[in-house]
Amino acid sequence: MSAPLIIQVSHRYNAPPERVFDAWLTPSMASRFLFATRTGNIMRCQIEPEVGGSFTVTDRRPHSDGDESVFDVEHSGTYIEIDRPRRLVFDFSALPYADQPTRVTIEIAAQGVGACQLTLTHDMGDSRYAHELETLTRNGWIKMLATLDKELFTRRIGVLS
């Protein structure tokens, strides 16, 4: 048996820790970055933001570029720890990719006034499958954190009647 695979990525935000933390637990915001992909569509985002509560984010994706058939990826988890605005811990799984939950820890540290550093640690376990998904998982978290950065400052322009 090999050592557990631990992925760690960080991102600095020019936003207060509370705003970044709340984005993870607010469905209207989370649906814009949490597990969103370039070619997929978030079909459902349900969040019960309490210890023992759960979340489900369903992303409908094409099987491959140019392919018209699609499949759903159901990202789900259970909240283990919620310490606003510093720490969020949840057990995580993504069907059909993995059915055994893994542990994700998000730590947010203030970086002066109105800025923070988010560090995400994903303990993927020690399976061969975890090691096969290492690069894909690391890149997915990096893209997700970058998308959150964009969504924190997106200006939505509405039509006035």
C-alpha positions in Angstrom: 0.0 0.0 0.0 1.4 3.4 -0.9 1.3 6.6 1.1 -1.9 8.7 0.9 -1.9 11.2 -2.0 -2.3 14.8 -0.7 -3.0 17.6 -3.2 -2.6 21.1 -2.0 -3.3 24.3 -4.0 -3.6 28.0 -2.9 -5.0 31.1 -4.3 -4.9 34.7 -3.2 -8.1 36.8 -3.3 -8.6 40.5 -3.2 -11.7 40.0 -1.1 -12.4 39.6 2.6 -12.2 36.1 4.0 -16.0 36.1 4.8 -16.9 36.8 1.2 -14.7 34.0 -0.1 -15.9 31.5 2.6 -19.5 32.3 2.0 -19.2 31.6 -1.7 -18.6 27.9 -0.9 -21.9 27.7 1.0 -24.3 29.9 -1.0 -25.9 27.9 -3.9 -26.3 30.9 -6.2 -22.6 31.7 -6.0 -21.3 28.1 -5.7 -23.2 27.0 -8.8 -21.0 29.5 -10.8 -17.6 28.0 -9.8 -18.0 24.8 -7.8 -17.2 21.9 -10.1 -18.1 24.0 -13.2 -16.3 23.1 -16.4 -15.7 24.8 -19.7 -18.0 22.5 -21.6 -20.4 21.4 -18.8 -23.6 22.9 -17.4 -24.4 22.9 -13.7 -27.9 21.3 -13.5 -28.3 21.3 -9.8 -26.6 22.9 -6.8 -28.1 22.1 -3.4 -26.3 23.0 -0.2 -27.2 22.4 3.5 -24.6 24.6 5.2 -24.3 22.9 8.6 -22.1 20.3 10.2 -23.5 17.0 9.1 -25.3 18.7 6.2 -24.6 17.8 2.6 -24.1 19.3 -0.8 -24.8 18.0 -4.3 -23.6 19.7 -7.5 -24.6 18.0 -10.7 -22.6 18.9 -13.8 -23.9 17.8 -17.3 -20.9 17.3 -19.6 -20.3 16.0 -23.1 -18.5 12.7 -23.4 -15.8 14.3 -25.6 -15.4 17.5 -27.5 -17.7 17.5 -30.5 -19.7 14.6 -29.2 -23.4 15.3 -28.7 -24.0 12.7 -26.0 -23.7 13.9 -22.4 -23.4 12.4 -19.0 -23.9 13.8 -15.5 -21.2 14.0 -12.8 -22.6 14.2 -9.4 -20.3 15.9 -6.9 -21.5 15.4 -3.4 -20.2 15.7 0.2 -20.9 16.0 3.8 -19.7 18.9 5.9 -17.5 17.8 8.8 -16.4 21.2 10.1 -17.6 24.8 9.4 -15.7 27.5 11.1 -16.6 30.8 9.3 -14.5 32.4 7.8 -11.4 30.3 8.5 -12.0 26.6 7.8 -14.3 24.4 5.9 -13.9 20.6 5.9 -16.0 18.1 3.9 -16.0 14.5 2.8 -16.2 14.5 -1.0 -17.1 12.1 -3.8 -17.7 12.5 -7.6 -19.8 9.8 -9.3 -19.1 8.1 -11.7 -15.4 8.8 -11.0 -15.1 7.7 -7.4 -17.5 6.2 -5.0 -15.4 6.3 -1.9 -15.4 9.7 -0.1 -12.1 11.7 0.3 -11.4 14.6 2.6 -11.2 18.2 1.5 -10.0 21.0 3.8 -10.3 24.7 2.9 -8.4 27.1 5.1 -8.7 30.9 4.6 -6.3 33.4 6.2 -6.7 37.1 6.1 -3.9 38.9 4.2 -4.3 42.5 5.3 -7.5 44.5 4.8 -9.8 43.1 2.2 -7.7 40.2 1.0 -7.1 36.6 1.9 -5.2 33.4 1.0 -7.2 30.2 0.5 -5.4 26.9 0.8 -7.2 23.8 -0.3 -5.9 20.4 0.8 -7.4 17.2 -0.7 -6.5 13.9 0.9 -7.3 11.5 -1.9 -6.3 8.4 0.0 -3.8 5.7 -1.1 -5.6 3.9 -3.9 -4.0 3.3 -7.3 -7.0 5.2 -8.7 -6.2 8.3 -6.6 -2.7 8.4 -8.1 -4.1 8.1 -11.6 -6.3 11.1 -11.0 -3.7 13.3 -9.4 -3.0 15.7 -12.3 -6.6 15.9 -13.3 -7.7 16.6 -9.7 -5.0 19.2 -9.1 -5.8 21.1 -12.3 -9.5 20.9 -11.5 -9.0 22.6 -8.1 -6.7 25.2 -9.6 -9.2 26.1 -12.3 -12.0 26.2 -9.7 -10.2 28.6 -7.4 -9.4 30.8 -10.4 -13.1 30.8 -11.5 -14.1 31.7 -8.0 -11.8 34.7 -8.2 -13.5 35.9 -11.4 -17.0 35.3 -10.0 -16.3 37.3 -6.9 -16.0 40.4 -9.1 -18.3 39.7 -12.0 -20.6 42.5 -12.8 -24.0 41.3 -13.9 -25.8 43.8 -16.1 -29.5 43.6 -16.2 -32.1 45.1 -18.5 -34.0 47.9 -17.0 -37.7 48.2 -18.0 
